[in-house]
Each structure stands twice: as C-alpha cells, then as structure tokens.
Amino acid sequence: MDFMETKRRSNLTRKIILAAGIVALLIFMLKRSSNNSTSIKFSQHEPGVTHVLVTGGAGYIGSHAVLRLLKDSYRVTIVDNLSRGNMGAVKVLQGLYPEPGRLQFIYADLGDAAAVNKIFSDNAFDAVMHFAAVAYVGESTAEPLRYYHNITSNTLLLVKAMAAHGVKTLIYSSTCATYGEPDKMPITEETPQVPINPYGKAKKMAEDIIKDFSKTSDMAVMILRYFNVIGSDPEGRLGEAPRPELREQGRISGACFDAARGIIPGLKIRGTDYSTRDGTCIRDYIDVTDLIDAHVKALAHAKPGKVGIYNVGTGKGSSVKEFVEACKKATGVNVKVDYLDRRPGDYAEVYSDPSKIWNELKWKAKYTNVEESLSVAWRWQKAHRSGYDY
Ligand SMILES: NC(=O)c1ccc[n+]([C@@H]2O[C@H](COP(=O)([O-])OP(=O)(O)OC[C@H]3O[C@@H](n4cnc5c(N)ncnc54)[C@H](O)[C@@H]3O)[C@@H](O)[C@H]2O)c1
C-alpha cells in the first residue's frame, strides 16, 4: 500500500515537472518569437513606416519629440546613455505605446563608435533626430573638453555611421548660443555665428561638420537653432527633470520651480540697468510643444542634398522681470527675488527672427504665453516632486 502510494506520488510529481517544463518552454519560445518579430520590425524598412532614431530621447526635449513622433505613427528607436536623461520618461513612453515595433530603447553612449555602428547595422533607420548632448553654458566653460567631445566628436561619429549605413535624413539640435553676442536684433539665420563659450562653439563646429559633409553627399539635413526652451507636455505625461546635481547649472524655468518649492531661497535677477524696457535682460522663450512641431515639419520638408537652417523661437522677447512675474503667477508662490549686479558676458537682448521657418516650413510658435507654458510645466513638477520615479 505504502509502496503503491509512493509510486503514484512520484509519477504525479514527474508529470507535474514535465508539464511545467513544457509550459516554460512554450513561454520561452513565445517570448523569443515575439522578441524576434519586434526586432525584425526595427531591423527592416517597412513601406509607409518612417523609423526615426532619436538620440537623447530620454532627455527633456528628446522625450517630448518621441511622444509626438509616436502619436504621429512613426517608429522610434531611442539611444541614450542616461547620463542626464531619465529612464522614467522612457517607461512612460513605453507604457503609452507598448505595441511591437513602435518604440525601442537602446542604452548606449554615442562616443562609443563600435556600439554606434552596431546600432546602425542592427536597425533600419530612415532618419535621425540628434538631440543627445550635454547642454549647459556654464558647465561648458568649466569643462570645455567634455563639450567638444560630447557634442562635436559624437556628432562626427554619428554622421559617419549614417553615411556608412545609408541613412539619409538628419535633423540636428543646434542653439542660438552659436550666434554669440550679435550687434543687431532680431537674430536671423544670416546673423554671423561668433559663439563665445565652448557650448556654442562645439555646436557650431558640429554644424560645420554636417554642412561640409552634406556638400559631398545627398543627405537631407535640417539644422534647428533653438532659443530658450520652456514648458512641457500639456497632457502632463512628461516633464523636465534634470539631475539634482545640475541644479546649479540650471536654466531659468528650473530655477523658478526650485524657488517655488523652496529648494532654493529665491530667484536672482542679475542686472537691472540694461537698456531694455525694464532694465533686465530679454530672452526668447519657446514652448517645447512648438519646438517639437518644428522638428516634425522639418522632417517632412527635408530634401536630399540640401541643408535647411532655421531659428526656432517666437520672435518676441520677455524680460527677466516679466519671466519672474509669470513664474509667480504660474506657481502661485510669491517667490523671493534678489536684484544683483550684471553677470559678465550676459547680453541685453536675444530674440529670433522666425520669418524664414514660417516662409519655408509654415511653422510658427502657438504657445507664446510664458505664464501658460510655466503653468503647464508647474503642474507636472507638482505631481512629480522628485522627478521621474526611475
Ligand atoms: N533646453 C534648451 O533650452 C536647449 C536650447 C537650445 C538647444 N538645446 C539642445 O537640445 C538638445 C536636447 O537638450 P535637453 O534640454 O533635452 O537636454 P537633456 O540633458 O534633458 O537631454 C539630453 C539627453 O542626451 C543624453 N546624452 C548626453 N550625452 C550622451 C551620449 N554621449 N550618448 C547618449 N546619450 C547622451 C542624456 O542622457 C539626455 O537624456 C541638446 O542638443 C541641446 O544642446 C537645448
């Protein structure tokens, strides 16, 4: 009796183990085949589907670009080394577009030529939006080599990989910092580029590399020179979440939110005796939603063998005082303001002439109310007090 019972039990155990083994094998095979079919989608061109490589897609502007591209039915691959971006932003995007063949994330450093080449060998890209960069003027002065490496030489590597793998459309993130301190406002695309810090110089050199290469190839290139980017996704899915250690380097919108949250004691206005309407500096603030719309239009209008260069700004400047008032209204916090002497190297007025991009791409900024842009961004900031969760 005992012997029979033991035998029956061991038979049952064997059957359970066998069944579990078969189930595990099936799950493994299913996963493999779905992974394979997903990676096949990324590795083959598909008629009617444009596959865009978004470098720096885990960062502030890049993640907003990915959201828009996915919404517009593009296939997207993000490459990011997460040095400054957020895996949390990638997770949000993956959650919104989980279908196979829509979005993949590749963790890689654009300075690693072998990794970059492998990415281009494994994937069939139709276009590249190159956002990845370190992007703080002050930091660039303290660490110039980092900036020339990360911006200029990584762009060279990327363009070489594109050429080697026959990827023929590039949208490049440049900046008004390439103009330096122009004598005349507004800044047009013809304004001489005389950058005054390593960030602006590194971006200008990257532009020159792209422009020179394009003379020898049929690559379709759009260079977009952004002014000061603010705001975030109006539906509150994404936001700007720089690393805490970069706060010091921070941009004015980050400083506004940090002051409103009490992370910093207040805002500092440097210089009140400029020859502007209220004595403080004037800058051109462009909402990230508008900026990304300019990228989508640039992608649609890119032509083989041509380089389109466009300022992306509103054409209208806001003074620092006006910005601070907008910050107070948007956050509802009566942020403390200290008035200090001018900071050496700051120029009184910087704003764009955006007529070329309107004439040629029919793009113009729609979200031009700074207070509204800050209110949208503040909603995300309040809901994500410590940034993304990852
Ligand atoms: N934010 C602005 O106001 C502004 C203005 C003008 C131009 N730009 C340009 O826009 C682009 C995006 O800026 P942002 O504000 O979103 O910055 P960000 O720091 O939020 O995003 C940059 C992303 O690039 C990634 N990255 C950096 N180096 C990399 C590398 N070597 N390999 C792979 N990934 C790397 C970072 O991890 C990050 O996710 C940059 O090229 C910047 O110069 C920004």
The ligand as a Tripos MOL2 file, in Angstrom:
@<TRIPOS>MOLECULE
LIG
   44    48     1     0     0
SMALL
NO_CHARGES

@<TRIPOS>ATOM
      1 N1         16.9830   73.0350  -23.2880 N.am      1 LIG1
      2 C1         17.2470   74.1230  -24.0130 C.2       1 LIG1
      3 O1         16.8440   75.2390  -23.6650 O.2       1 LIG1
      4 C2         18.0440   73.9890  -25.2990 C.ar      1 LIG1
      5 C3         18.2830   75.1480  -26.0650 C.ar      1 LIG1
      6 C4         18.9870   75.0190  -27.2490 C.ar      1 LIG1
      7 C5         19.4210   73.7780  -27.6880 C.ar      1 LIG1
      8 N2         19.1910   72.6770  -26.9240 N.ar      1 LIG1
      9 C6         19.6910   71.3760  -27.4180 C.3       1 LIG1
     10 O2         18.6300   70.4310  -27.3710 O.3       1 LIG1
     11 C7         19.1630   69.1280  -27.1420 C.3       1 LIG1
     12 C8         18.4120   68.4520  -26.0070 C.3       1 LIG1
     13 O3         18.5600   69.2350  -24.8360 O.3       1 LIG1
     14 P1         17.7560   68.9240  -23.4920 P.3       1 LIG1
     15 O4         17.4630   70.2150  -22.8470 O.co2     1 LIG1
     16 O5         16.6700   67.9680  -23.7580 O.co2     1 LIG1
     17 O6         18.8970   68.2010  -22.6300 O.3       1 LIG1
     18 P2         18.7950   66.9020  -21.6810 P.3       1 LIG1
     19 O7         20.0360   66.8870  -20.8630 O.co2     1 LIG1
     20 O8         17.4900   66.8790  -20.9730 O.co2     1 LIG1
     21 O9         18.8190   65.7070  -22.7280 O.3       1 LIG1
     22 C9         19.9910   65.2720  -23.3660 C.3       1 LIG1
     23 C10        19.9460   63.7460  -23.4320 C.3       1 LIG1
     24 O10        21.1160   63.2790  -24.1480 O.3       1 LIG1
     25 C11        21.6470   62.1630  -23.4320 C.3       1 LIG1
     26 N3         23.0870   62.0890  -23.7490 N.ar      1 LIG1
     27 C12        24.0280   63.0190  -23.4880 C.ar      1 LIG1
     28 N4         25.2280   62.5740  -23.9130 N.ar      1 LIG1
     29 C13        25.0290   61.3580  -24.4750 C.ar      1 LIG1
     30 C14        25.8720   60.4040  -25.0910 C.ar      1 LIG1
     31 N5         27.1900   60.6080  -25.2050 N.pl3     1 LIG1
     32 N6         25.3380   59.2530  -25.5590 N.ar      1 LIG1
     33 C15        23.9990   59.0170  -25.4450 C.ar      1 LIG1
     34 N7         23.1500   59.8920  -24.8610 N.ar      1 LIG1
     35 C16        23.6580   61.0430  -24.3750 C.ar      1 LIG1
     36 C17        21.3640   62.4570  -21.9620 C.3       1 LIG1
     37 O11        21.3850   61.3040  -21.1570 O.3       1 LIG1
     38 C18        19.9790   63.0910  -22.0610 C.3       1 LIG1
     39 O12        18.9680   62.0950  -21.9880 O.3       1 LIG1
     40 C19        20.6520   69.3110  -26.8970 C.3       1 LIG1
     41 O13        21.3420   69.0260  -28.0890 O.3       1 LIG1
     42 C20        20.7720   70.7890  -26.5600 C.3       1 LIG1
     43 O14        22.0340   71.3020  -26.8980 O.3       1 LIG1
     44 C21        18.5170   72.7440  -25.7430 C.ar      1 LIG1
@<TRIPOS>BOND
     1     1     2 1
     2     2     3 2
     3     2     4 1
     4     4     5 ar
     5     4    44 ar
     6     5     6 ar
     7     6     7 ar
     8     7     8 ar
     9     8     9 1
    10     8    44 ar
    11     9    10 1
    12     9    42 1
    13    10    11 1
    14    11    12 1
    15    11    40 1
    16    12    13 1
    17    13    14 1
    18    14    15 2
    19    14    16 1
    20    14    17 1
    21    17    18 1
    22    18    19 2
    23    18    20 1
    24    18    21 1
    25    21    22 1
    26    22    23 1
    27    23    24 1
    28    23    38 1
    29    24    25 1
    30    25    26 1
    31    25    36 1
    32    26    27 ar
    33    26    35 ar
    34    27    28 ar
    35    28    29 ar
    36    29    30 ar
    37    29    35 ar
    38    30    31 1
    39    30    32 ar
    40    32    33 ar
    41    33    34 ar
    42    34    35 ar
    43    36    37 1
    44    36    38 1
    45    38    39 1
    46    40    41 1
    47    40    42 1
    48    42    43 1
@<TRIPOS>SUBSTRUCTURE
     1 LIG1         1 GROUP 0 **** ****
